[in-house]
Amino acid sequence: MATEIKLPRLGQGMESGTIVKWLKSEGDAVKKGEPLYELDTDKVTQEVEADATGVLLKIAVQEGEVPVGQTVAVIGEQGEEVADEADASSAKEARQTEALRGPAPSTRSVDGGSRIKASPLARRIARDRGVDLAQLRGTGPEGRIVAEDVERTEVSAAPAVAAVAGEVEIVPLTSIRRTIARRLTEAWTVPVFQLTIDVEMTRALAVREQLVARMGDGAKPTLSDVLTKISASALMRNRAVNAHFGEDGITRFPTANVGIAVAAPQGLVVPVIQRAESLSIQEIANARAELVGRARDNKLRRGDLDGGTFTISNLGMFGVQQFIAVLNPPQAAILAVGAVEERPVARAGEVVVRPTMTVTLTCDHRAVDGADGARFLEDVKAFLEEPGLAL
């Protein structure tokens, strides 16, 4: 019996996605779990796997924006008839989507028609970067504008744009920027409190230097990698902080899945290092390098952003001494990390200079009490100042 393939919900808050390209054609054999098409969401562009094994009998939506749950394809046995109900259902869903979206603005076409021929990805890039598609000449089939045409034009036009002084720039909101705005607005309504502590970093810096000196193949461990391991160890001792708040209860997790806030070209994303408490610092460095690389190349995969139980946001590399990070709901806490600086401190009645770092913990007070957050920070400080305690 034929199986209707519907657009999946790939993350919290996802309502629709844009099909960019099909990786299979009608009539091709398909195996369950095999990449079927590329989907652009508000967070990433990723390959979506087939839900069934058989033959791709019909592609119901070739490309474009599709709401979650709409039928996009049908997989069944060779020669099997595709039910008319599937086509009718898909068409009805498409009409509903267009009605919700409202009438599309008319555009001038490069070939004299009523609409410019351009791929959905090209349209998204043009919208994000403020490029007028009507001014481009497409190199795709039948003069269709493809993503490379938009990117090539932006590069060649950049010097001219930079030369114009005093103009007001309006940056269109991308889908990911809209998502960031929505989630941060939601986070702002959460009752939170902040706790701040200074940490002497002499021993932690020494450990990092020793790791770099002894490293073989793989990514060079950074101070952020050391901090990820230390935080994961502290989370295991303070599970009240390693939690999600929900309307039905507080979920406390047995593993530390630590999200790392990354400023990618498409906006802020938080890829997750799974089970960080069970990894060595070198393994964390390798995982972090791979995730950050994919984030900055806009190639994060399904699962890279899922399952986070705690987040670290580090602005120390910009010289920021201290800041407050906005909560990443439903997570109950986020750690803001400042720069390591040489500061005067009192030791045995004398003033000495030590490398010092300020960290600030923001907590959802509905899930975490002040004492819980304080004990977590106490452990983070102790583990950084004497890393052997984290073993």
PEJO-V418658 format. One record per residue. N is the residue number from 0. SS is DSSP state (A for helix, B for strand, O for the rest). PHI is phi as a letter, one per 40 degrees, with the letter a starting at -180 (NA if undefined). PSI is psi in radians with two decimals (* if undefined). Layout:
n: <N;N>
ss: <SS;SS>
phi: <PHI;PHI>
psi: <PSI;PSI>
//
This chain:
n: <0;1;2;3;4;5;6;7;8;9;10;11;12;13;14;15;16;17;18;19;20;21;22;23;24;25;26;27;28;29;30;31;32;33;34;35;36;37;38;39;40;41;42;43;44;45;46;47;48;49;50;51;52;53;54;55;56;57;58;59;60;61;62;63;64;65;66;67;68;69;70;71;72;73;74;75;76;77;78;79;80;81;82;83;84;85;86;87;88;89;90;91;92;93;94;95;96;97;98;99;100;101;102;103;104;105;106;107;108;109;110;111;112;113;114;115;116;117;118;119;120;121;122;123;124;125;126;127;128;129;130;131;132;133;134;135;136;137;138;139;140;141;142;143;144;145;146;147;148;149;150;151;152;153;154;155;156;157;158;159;160;161;162;163;164;165;166;167;168;169;170;171;172;173;174;175;176;177;178;179;180;181;182;183;184;185;186;187;188;189;190;191;192;193;194;195;196;197;198;199;200;201;202;203;204;205;206;207;208;209;210;211;212;213;214;215;216;217;218;219;220;221;222;223;224;225;226;227;228;229;230;231;232;233;234;235;236;237;238;239;240;241;242;243;244;245;246;247;248;249;250;251;252;253;254;255;256;257;258;259;260;261;262;263;264;265;266;267;268;269;270;271;272;273;274;275;276;277;278;279;280;281;282;283;284;285;286;287;288;289;290;291;292;293;294;295;296;297;298;299;300;301;302;303;304;305;306;307;308;309;310;311;312;313;314;315;316;317;318;319;320;321;322;323;324;325;326;327;328;329;330;331;332;333;334;335;336;337;338;339;340;341;342;343;344;345;346;347;348;349;350;351;352;353;354;355;356;357;358;359;360;361;362;363;364;365;366;367;368;369;370;371;372;373;374;375;376;377;378;379;380;381;382;383;384;385;386;387;388;389;390>
ss: <O;O;B;B;B;B;O;O;O;O;O;O;O;O;O;B;B;B;B;B;B;B;O;O;O;O;O;O;B;B;O;O;O;O;B;B;B;B;B;B;O;O;O;O;B;B;B;B;B;O;O;O;O;B;B;B;B;B;B;O;O;O;O;B;B;B;B;O;O;O;B;B;B;B;B;B;O;O;O;O;O;O;O;A;A;A;A;A;A;A;A;A;A;A;A;A;A;A;A;A;A;O;O;O;O;O;O;O;O;O;O;O;O;O;O;O;O;B;O;A;A;A;A;A;A;A;A;A;A;O;O;O;A;A;A;O;O;O;O;O;A;A;A;O;B;O;A;A;A;A;A;A;A;A;A;A;A;A;A;A;A;A;A;O;O;O;O;O;O;O;O;O;O;O;A;A;A;A;A;A;A;A;A;A;A;A;A;A;O;O;O;B;B;B;B;B;B;B;B;B;O;A;A;A;A;A;A;A;A;A;A;A;A;A;O;O;O;O;O;O;O;O;A;A;A;A;A;A;A;A;A;A;A;A;A;A;A;O;O;O;O;O;B;B;B;B;O;O;B;B;B;B;O;O;O;O;O;B;B;B;B;B;B;B;O;O;B;B;B;B;B;B;B;O;O;A;A;A;O;O;A;A;A;A;A;A;A;A;A;A;A;A;A;A;A;A;O;O;O;O;O;O;O;O;O;O;O;O;O;B;B;B;B;B;O;A;A;A;O;O;O;O;O;O;O;O;O;O;O;O;B;O;B;B;B;B;B;B;B;B;B;B;B;B;B;B;B;O;O;B;B;B;B;B;B;B;B;B;B;B;B;B;B;B;O;O;O;O;O;A;A;A;A;A;A;A;A;A;A;A;A;A;A;A;A;O;A;A;A;A;O>
phi: <NA;c;b;c;c;b;c;c;c;c;a;c;g;c;b;a;a;b;c;c;a;c;c;b;b;d;g;c;c;b;b;d;g;c;d;b;a;c;b;b;b;c;b;a;b;a;c;b;c;c;c;a;b;i;b;c;c;a;b;c;b;c;a;h;c;b;c;d;g;c;c;b;a;b;b;a;c;d;g;c;c;c;c;c;c;c;c;c;c;c;c;c;c;c;c;c;c;c;c;c;c;g;c;c;c;c;b;c;c;c;b;g;c;c;a;c;c;a;c;d;c;c;c;c;c;c;c;c;b;g;c;c;c;c;c;b;b;c;b;c;d;f;g;c;c;b;d;c;c;c;c;c;c;c;c;c;c;d;d;c;c;c;c;c;b;g;c;c;b;b;c;c;c;c;c;c;c;c;c;d;c;c;c;c;c;c;c;c;c;c;c;b;b;b;b;b;a;c;b;c;b;d;c;c;c;c;c;c;c;c;c;c;c;c;c;b;c;h;c;c;c;b;c;c;c;c;c;c;c;c;c;c;c;c;c;c;c;b;c;c;c;c;a;b;b;b;c;c;i;b;c;b;c;c;b;c;c;c;c;b;c;b;c;c;d;c;h;c;b;b;c;b;c;c;f;c;c;c;b;c;c;c;c;c;c;c;c;c;c;c;c;c;c;c;c;c;c;f;b;c;b;d;h;c;b;c;g;c;b;a;b;b;b;b;b;c;c;c;g;c;c;a;a;b;c;c;d;b;d;c;c;c;a;a;b;c;b;c;c;c;b;c;b;c;b;c;b;f;g;b;c;b;b;b;c;b;b;b;b;b;b;b;b;c;c;c;b;b;c;d;c;c;c;c;c;c;c;d;c;d;c;c;c;c;c;a;d;c;c;c;c>
psi: <2.38;2.55;2.19;2.23;2.04;2.68;2.13;2.76;1.95;0.10;2.87;2.32;-0.08;2.19;-0.42;2.96;2.88;2.06;2.09;-0.79;2.44;2.35;-0.14;2.70;2.81;2.32;-0.22;2.58;2.47;2.40;2.52;2.28;-0.09;2.43;2.26;-0.74;2.85;2.32;2.30;2.09;-3.03;-0.08;-0.81;2.85;2.16;2.83;2.37;2.31;2.68;2.50;-0.16;2.89;2.44;-2.49;2.39;1.67;-0.64;2.43;1.91;-0.54;1.92;-0.79;2.88;-3.12;2.38;2.36;2.68;2.35;-0.17;2.52;2.18;-0.30;2.93;2.26;2.33;-2.73;2.68;2.24;-0.09;2.44;2.43;2.16;2.41;-0.46;-0.59;-0.75;-0.77;-0.71;-0.77;-0.71;-0.71;-0.76;-0.68;-0.72;-0.68;-0.68;-0.77;-0.64;-0.71;-0.64;-0.48;2.95;2.40;2.46;2.49;2.52;2.65;2.32;2.55;-0.30;0.30;-0.05;-2.96;-0.13;2.46;2.37;1.98;2.56;2.69;-0.67;-0.69;-0.70;-0.71;-0.78;-0.73;-0.73;-0.75;-0.60;0.08;0.57;2.32;1.93;-0.50;-0.31;0.01;2.68;2.10;2.55;0.06;-3.07;2.33;0.60;0.29;2.42;2.22;3.00;-0.68;-0.56;-0.72;-0.80;-0.68;-0.71;-0.71;-0.71;-0.78;-0.47;-0.19;-0.80;-0.68;-0.70;-0.72;-0.44;-0.32;2.14;2.56;0.06;2.54;2.27;2.24;2.03;2.00;2.56;2.12;2.94;-0.69;-0.61;-0.64;-0.71;-0.75;-0.78;-0.73;-0.78;-0.66;-0.59;-0.72;-0.73;-0.55;-0.33;-0.12;2.34;1.95;2.85;2.75;2.51;2.36;2.48;2.56;2.47;2.24;2.25;0.26;-0.91;-0.68;-0.72;-0.66;-0.72;-0.76;-0.75;-0.70;-0.67;-0.73;-0.72;-0.54;-0.04;2.60;-2.18;2.65;-3.09;2.57;2.16;2.39;2.99;-0.56;-0.62;-0.73;-0.76;-0.64;-0.79;-0.76;-0.78;-0.70;-0.73;-0.72;-0.62;-0.62;-0.46;-0.24;1.24;-0.29;-0.47;-0.46;1.18;2.85;2.49;2.28;2.84;-0.46;-0.08;3.09;2.18;2.07;2.27;2.58;-0.14;2.69;1.76;1.72;2.09;2.44;1.98;2.18;2.24;1.56;2.84;-0.58;-0.09;-3.11;2.20;2.77;1.39;2.69;2.29;1.93;2.45;0.87;-0.49;-0.39;-0.01;2.63;2.90;-0.64;-0.69;-0.66;-0.72;-0.76;-0.77;-0.74;-0.77;-0.73;-0.77;-0.77;-0.68;-0.80;-0.64;-0.77;-0.35;0.08;0.73;0.48;2.50;2.89;2.28;-0.40;-0.50;-0.01;2.67;0.13;2.40;-0.19;2.62;2.51;2.26;2.04;2.04;0.24;-0.56;-0.25;0.09;0.15;2.17;-0.72;2.50;2.96;2.13;2.53;2.39;2.63;1.36;2.59;0.15;2.56;-0.15;2.70;2.47;2.15;2.23;2.21;-3.03;2.64;2.14;2.64;2.03;2.60;2.32;2.77;2.24;2.07;0.73;0.10;2.70;2.12;2.89;2.25;2.57;2.19;2.51;2.42;2.26;2.54;2.19;2.16;2.25;2.52;1.95;-0.24;-0.42;-0.49;2.24;2.83;-0.71;-0.62;-0.83;-0.68;-0.72;-0.66;-0.84;-0.63;-0.74;-0.71;-0.81;-0.83;-0.73;-0.62;-0.66;-0.43;1.46;-0.46;-0.40;-0.36;-0.16;*>
//
